[in-house]
Amino acid sequence: MQCLNKLFISATSFPVIHTPNSQPNYSSFQPKIRTQKYFRITKAYQQENKSEIASKRALHLPPNVKTITSTSNPFVKHCVKLRQSSSYRHSHGSVLVVGVTPIREIYIFHKTSSDRPIIECLLVLENYEIPEEIDGHDNRIVHVSSAVIRKISGVESIDSIEVIALVRIPSTFQILRHEEDCQTWFSFPHRILVLDGIQDPGNLGTLIRSATAFRWGGVFLLPGCCDPFNDKALRASRGACFQIPIVSGNWEHVENLREGFKMKMLAGHPASSDDLNRGVIRLDKEFADSVVDLPMCLVLGSEGTGLSEFSKKACELVCISMAGEFESLNVSVAGGIFMYMLQSIKDKRNL
């Protein structure tokens, strides 16, 4: 029970809340060991003892508080730390989602698929009328001042920010540390996007959003990827991180996935005449049709360093032909083209 206690802040005192002056670091996603313990607890909570743990996972705010106007409020400091620190938000199992549009997407998706609301609290700008579609009866609402909105969101211009949600990290997000059963990672692993060292949160969030839009079965994060729940990635994904399974692990786990589901391994690669002569496949309708029925992993590397050597050796390389003179496309743009062209046959028929 000692591990459980680390997930909560007392409703009457805030002994573990301190606001660091350091800037957030998006270079890599490396949660502490206690994060894995949290996700194991989450699974146990879902399957065995929902009511007991739900009562313990109270909001980090006294229940009588309806309004917050001071930026020095302990709860405000807690929210700022959730935004700035990856390890802090994963140890507490909560993230901040800023803006009505992504909150609406999350609320609509989880409204019928969860036993209890994934949105735990709405921080609403004073005098703002909450849209009906996110004004659920189970959502706790706290009205806050514009200064508090600015402090929590971390942006200077808050003209379009009227609501911030405190949201539970979904159980579809997993962090793998040892060899585990790949059968439980994705409910439909016919198309899996594998991201290799994507450090830019905007690119990572956009890729997750595209994978969700084209109904890919999940996203696998290799080492070096940024946290999909940091504020910039969440803005880019517009709530997609809460709608698609995301698994963080290493190449050994990907190999288990490939062997377990007999998956074809493809990797996006910049086009060049030399590469085409060395057997790099050109992405076109003929190739897409030839693999439409095959389960596959698509690996995409970062713009700065490209694919790792391991990815190049483990996958067939595929390029997007371009009539222009540019060397390559932005990885999120290229990823969208790849995922559109390589959709499963069922999803193509629905277009």
C-alpha positions as CSV (number, residue, x, y, z in Angstrom):
1,M,0.0,0.0,0.0
2,Q,3.0,2.3,0.2
3,C,3.0,2.7,-3.6
4,L,-0.6,3.7,-3.6
5,N,0.0,6.6,-1.2
6,K,2.4,8.2,-3.6
7,L,-0.5,8.8,-6.1
8,F,-2.4,11.2,-3.9
9,I,-2.1,14.5,-2.3
10,S,-4.1,15.0,0.8
11,A,-7.3,17.0,0.5
12,T,-6.3,19.1,3.5
13,S,-2.6,19.6,3.1
14,F,-0.1,19.7,0.3
15,P,3.2,18.5,1.6
16,V,4.7,17.4,-1.7
17,I,3.8,20.4,-3.8
18,H,6.7,22.7,-4.8
19,T,7.0,24.8,-7.9
20,P,10.5,24.5,-9.6
21,N,11.9,27.4,-11.6
22,S,13.3,25.0,-14.2
23,Q,12.0,24.9,-17.7
24,P,10.3,21.9,-19.1
25,N,12.4,19.4,-21.0
26,Y,10.9,17.7,-24.0
27,S,14.0,16.0,-25.3
28,S,13.1,12.5,-24.2
29,F,10.4,10.5,-22.4
30,Q,12.0,8.6,-19.5
31,P,9.5,8.1,-16.7
32,K,10.8,6.9,-13.3
33,I,10.4,3.3,-12.2
34,R,7.4,4.2,-10.0
35,T,5.4,5.0,-13.2
36,Q,5.2,1.3,-14.1
37,K,3.9,0.6,-10.6
38,Y,1.2,3.2,-11.3
39,F,0.0,1.5,-14.4
40,R,-0.1,-1.9,-12.7
41,I,-2.3,-0.3,-10.1
42,T,-4.5,1.2,-12.8
43,K,-5.1,-2.3,-14.3
44,A,-5.9,-3.7,-10.9
45,Y,-8.2,-0.9,-10.2
46,Q,-10.1,-1.5,-13.5
47,Q,-10.4,-5.2,-13.0
48,E,-10.7,-5.8,-9.3
49,N,-11.6,-2.9,-7.0
50,K,-12.9,0.1,-8.8
51,S,-14.9,1.7,-6.0
52,E,-12.2,1.4,-3.3
53,I,-9.4,3.0,-5.3
54,A,-11.7,5.5,-6.9
55,S,-12.5,6.8,-3.4
56,K,-8.8,7.1,-2.6
57,R,-7.9,8.9,-5.9
58,A,-9.5,12.1,-4.8
59,L,-8.9,15.4,-6.5
60,H,-5.9,17.4,-5.1
61,L,-8.3,20.1,-3.9
62,P,-10.6,20.4,-0.9
63,P,-14.2,19.6,-1.9
64,N,-15.6,22.9,-0.6
65,V,-13.4,25.0,-3.0
66,K,-15.5,26.4,-5.9
67,T,-13.3,29.4,-6.9
68,I,-9.6,30.1,-7.2
69,T,-8.2,33.5,-7.9
70,S,-4.7,33.4,-6.5
71,T,-1.8,32.0,-8.5
72,S,0.0,31.0,-5.3
73,N,-2.8,28.5,-4.4
74,P,-1.3,25.0,-3.8
75,F,-3.6,23.4,-6.3
76,V,-2.4,25.9,-9.0
77,K,1.2,25.0,-8.2
78,H,0.2,21.3,-8.5
79,C,-1.3,22.0,-11.9
80,V,1.8,23.9,-13.1
81,K,4.0,21.0,-12.1
82,L,1.7,18.6,-14.0
83,R,2.4,20.7,-17.1
84,Q,6.1,21.0,-16.6
85,S,7.2,17.6,-15.3
86,S,6.7,14.3,-17.1
87,S,7.6,12.2,-14.1
88,Y,5.2,14.2,-11.9
89,R,2.2,13.8,-14.1
90,H,2.8,10.1,-14.7
91,S,3.3,9.4,-11.0
92,H,0.0,11.1,-10.3
93,G,-1.7,9.7,-13.3
94,S,-3.1,13.1,-14.4
95,V,-2.5,15.6,-17.2
96,L,-3.8,19.0,-18.1
97,V,-5.7,19.5,-21.3
98,V,-6.1,23.1,-22.5
99,G,-8.9,24.4,-24.6
100,V,-12.6,23.5,-25.3
101,T,-11.9,21.6,-28.6
102,P,-9.6,18.8,-27.3
103,I,-11.6,18.6,-24.1
104,R,-14.8,18.1,-26.2
105,E,-13.1,15.3,-28.2
106,I,-12.0,13.5,-25.1
107,Y,-15.3,13.8,-23.4
108,I,-17.4,12.6,-26.4
109,F,-15.1,9.6,-27.0
110,H,-15.0,8.4,-23.4
111,K,-18.6,9.2,-22.5
112,T,-19.8,5.8,-23.5
113,S,-16.6,3.8,-23.1
114,S,-15.7,4.3,-19.5
115,D,-17.3,3.4,-16.2
116,R,-16.5,6.7,-14.8
117,P,-15.5,10.1,-16.3
118,I,-11.9,10.4,-17.5
119,I,-12.2,14.1,-16.9
120,E,-11.9,14.7,-13.2
121,C,-12.1,18.5,-13.0
122,L,-12.8,21.5,-15.2
123,L,-11.1,24.8,-14.4
124,V,-13.3,27.4,-16.0
125,L,-12.6,31.1,-16.6
126,E,-14.8,33.2,-14.5
127,N,-18.0,34.4,-16.2
128,Y,-17.6,31.9,-19.0
129,E,-20.5,29.6,-19.9
130,I,-19.4,26.0,-20.3
131,P,-20.5,24.4,-23.6
132,E,-23.3,21.9,-23.1
133,E,-21.3,19.0,-24.5
134,I,-18.6,19.1,-21.9
135,D,-20.8,20.2,-19.0
136,G,-21.3,16.6,-17.6
137,H,-23.0,16.0,-14.3
138,D,-19.9,14.1,-13.0
139,N,-17.4,16.8,-13.8
140,R,-16.2,18.9,-10.9
141,I,-16.2,22.6,-11.9
142,V,-13.9,25.2,-10.3
143,H,-14.1,28.8,-11.5
144,V,-10.7,30.6,-11.8
145,S,-9.4,34.0,-12.6
146,S,-7.6,34.9,-15.9
147,A,-4.3,35.1,-13.9
148,V,-4.8,31.5,-12.8
149,I,-5.6,30.4,-16.4
150,R,-2.5,32.1,-17.6
151,K,-0.3,30.5,-14.9
152,I,-1.6,27.0,-15.4
153,S,-1.6,27.0,-19.2
154,G,1.8,28.6,-19.5
155,V,0.9,30.9,-22.4
156,E,0.8,34.7,-22.3
157,S,-2.2,35.1,-24.6
158,I,-5.3,33.4,-23.2
159,D,-7.9,34.9,-25.5
160,S,-9.0,31.5,-26.7
161,I,-8.5,29.6,-23.4
162,E,-11.6,29.5,-21.3
163,V,-11.4,25.9,-20.0
164,I,-8.6,23.6,-18.7
165,A,-9.3,20.0,-17.8
166,L,-7.6,17.8,-15.3
167,V,-7.7,14.4,-17.0
168,R,-6.7,10.9,-16.0
169,I,-4.1,9.3,-18.2
170,P,-6.0,6.5,-19.9
171,S,-5.4,2.8,-19.2
172,T,-4.6,2.4,-23.0
173,F,-1.2,4.0,-22.3
174,Q,1.4,1.5,-21.2
175,I,5.1,1.7,-20.3
176,L,6.9,-1.6,-20.8
177,R,10.1,-2.4,-18.8
178,H,10.5,-6.2,-19.3
179,E,9.4,-8.8,-21.7
180,E,5.6,-8.8,-21.6
181,D,2.7,-10.4,-23.5
182,C,2.3,-8.4,-26.7
183,Q,-1.3,-9.8,-27.1
184,T,-2.5,-7.3,-24.5
185,W,-1.0,-4.1,-25.9
186,F,-3.3,-3.3,-28.8
187,S,-6.9,-4.5,-29.3
188,F,-6.5,-4.6,-33.1
189,P,-2.8,-4.6,-34.1
190,H,-3.4,-4.7,-37.9
191,R,-1.7,-1.4,-38.4
192,I,0.8,0.0,-35.8
193,L,2.7,3.2,-36.1
194,V,6.2,2.9,-34.5
195,L,8.0,6.2,-33.7
196,D,11.8,6.1,-33.5
197,G,13.2,9.0,-31.5
198,I,10.6,11.6,-32.4
199,Q,11.6,14.4,-30.0
200,D,9.5,17.3,-31.3
201,P,6.2,17.3,-29.4
202,G,4.3,19.0,-32.3
203,N,5.3,16.3,-34.7
204,L,4.6,13.5,-32.3
205,G,1.2,14.9,-31.4
206,T,0.3,15.4,-35.1
207,L,1.3,11.8,-35.9
208,I,-0.8,10.4,-33.1
209,R,-3.7,12.5,-34.4
210,S,-3.3,11.2,-37.9
211,A,-3.0,7.6,-36.7
212,T,-6.3,8.0,-34.9
213,A,-8.0,9.7,-37.9
214,F,-6.9,6.8,-40.3
215,R,-7.9,4.2,-37.7
216,W,-4.6,2.6,-37.1
217,G,-4.5,0.2,-34.2
218,G,-2.0,2.0,-32.0
219,V,1.2,3.9,-31.6
220,F,4.5,2.4,-30.3
221,L,7.1,4.8,-28.9
222,L,10.7,3.7,-29.1
223,P,13.4,5.3,-26.8
224,G,14.1,9.0,-27.5
225,C,10.5,10.0,-28.1
226,C,9.0,12.8,-26.1
227,D,6.2,12.4,-23.6
228,P,2.9,12.2,-25.6
229,F,1.1,13.9,-22.7
230,N,3.2,17.1,-22.5
231,D,1.3,20.3,-23.3
232,K,2.7,20.8,-26.8
233,A,2.0,17.2,-27.9
234,L,-1.5,17.4,-26.4
235,R,-2.3,20.5,-28.3
236,A,-1.0,19.0,-31.6
237,S,-2.9,15.7,-31.0
238,R,-6.2,17.5,-30.1
239,G,-7.1,14.8,-27.6
240,A,-6.1,11.8,-29.8
241,C,-3.7,10.6,-27.1
242,F,-6.8,9.6,-25.1
243,Q,-8.4,7.7,-28.0
244,I,-5.7,5.4,-29.3
245,P,-3.6,2.8,-27.5
246,I,0.0,4.1,-27.0
247,V,2.8,1.8,-25.8
248,S,6.3,2.9,-24.8
249,G,9.1,0.3,-25.0
250,N,12.1,-0.8,-27.0
251,W,13.0,-2.8,-30.1
252,E,12.9,-6.1,-28.3
253,H,9.2,-5.4,-27.6
254,V,8.6,-4.5,-31.3
255,E,10.3,-7.7,-32.3
256,N,7.9,-9.6,-30.0
257,L,5.0,-7.7,-31.6
258,R,6.3,-8.6,-35.1
259,E,6.7,-12.3,-34.3
260,G,3.4,-12.5,-32.4
261,F,1.3,-11.1,-35.2
262,K,3.5,-11.9,-38.2
263,M,3.7,-8.2,-39.1
264,K,5.4,-6.7,-42.1
265,M,8.0,-4.1,-41.1
266,L,8.1,-1.0,-43.2
267,A,10.0,2.3,-42.5
268,G,9.7,5.7,-44.1
269,H,12.8,6.9,-45.8
270,P,13.6,10.1,-47.8
271,A,13.6,9.5,-51.6
272,S,16.7,9.7,-53.7
273,S,17.8,8.1,-57.0
274,D,20.6,6.2,-55.3
275,D,18.2,4.8,-52.7
276,L,15.8,3.7,-55.4
277,N,18.6,1.8,-57.1
278,R,19.5,0.1,-53.9
279,G,16.0,-1.4,-53.5
280,V,14.1,1.3,-51.5
281,I,10.4,0.8,-52.4
282,R,8.4,3.7,-53.9
283,L,5.1,4.3,-52.2
284,D,2.3,4.1,-54.8
285,K,-1.1,2.6,-55.2
286,E,0.3,-0.7,-56.6
287,F,2.5,-1.2,-53.6
288,A,-0.2,-0.2,-51.2
289,D,-2.7,-2.6,-52.7
290,S,-0.1,-5.4,-52.5
291,V,0.2,-5.1,-48.7
292,V,-3.4,-4.0,-47.8
293,D,-4.3,-7.3,-46.2
294,L,-1.0,-7.8,-44.3
295,P,-0.6,-6.7,-40.7
296,M,2.2,-4.2,-40.5
297,C,4.3,-1.8,-38.5
298,L,5.3,1.5,-40.0
299,V,8.5,3.0,-38.5
300,L,9.1,6.7,-38.8
301,G,12.3,8.5,-37.5
302,S,13.0,12.0,-36.5
303,E,13.8,14.8,-38.9
304,G,17.1,15.5,-37.3
305,T,18.7,12.1,-37.2
306,G,16.3,10.0,-39.3
307,L,15.9,6.3,-38.8
308,S,18.2,4.5,-36.4
309,E,20.5,1.9,-37.9
310,F,18.5,-0.8,-36.2
311,S,15.3,0.4,-37.9
312,K,17.0,0.5,-41.3
313,K,18.2,-3.1,-40.8
314,A,14.9,-4.4,-39.4
315,C,12.5,-2.9,-42.0
316,E,11.9,-2.6,-45.7
317,L,12.5,1.0,-46.6
318,V,9.7,2.9,-48.4
319,C,9.9,6.4,-49.9
320,I,7.4,9.1,-51.1
321,S,8.3,10.3,-54.6
322,M,8.3,14.1,-55.0
323,A,8.3,16.2,-58.1
324,G,9.8,19.2,-56.3
325,E,13.5,19.7,-55.4
326,F,13.1,19.3,-51.6
327,E,15.2,16.6,-50.0
328,S,12.4,15.4,-47.7
329,L,9.1,16.2,-46.1
330,N,8.3,17.1,-42.5
331,V,7.9,13.8,-40.6
332,S,4.3,14.5,-39.6
333,V,3.4,15.3,-43.2
334,A,5.1,12.3,-44.5
335,G,3.5,10.1,-41.8
336,G,0.1,11.3,-42.8
337,I,0.7,10.3,-46.4
338,F,2.0,6.9,-45.4
339,M,-0.8,6.2,-43.1
340,Y,-3.4,7.3,-45.6
341,M,-1.9,5.1,-48.4
342,L,-1.4,2.1,-46.2
343,Q,-4.8,2.0,-44.5
344,S,-6.4,-1.4,-44.1
345,I,-8.8,-2.5,-46.8
346,K,-11.8,-2.1,-44.5
347,D,-11.0,1.5,-43.8
348,K,-10.3,2.2,-47.5
349,R,-13.8,0.9,-48.4
350,N,-15.3,3.3,-46.0
351,L,-13.8,6.4,-47.7
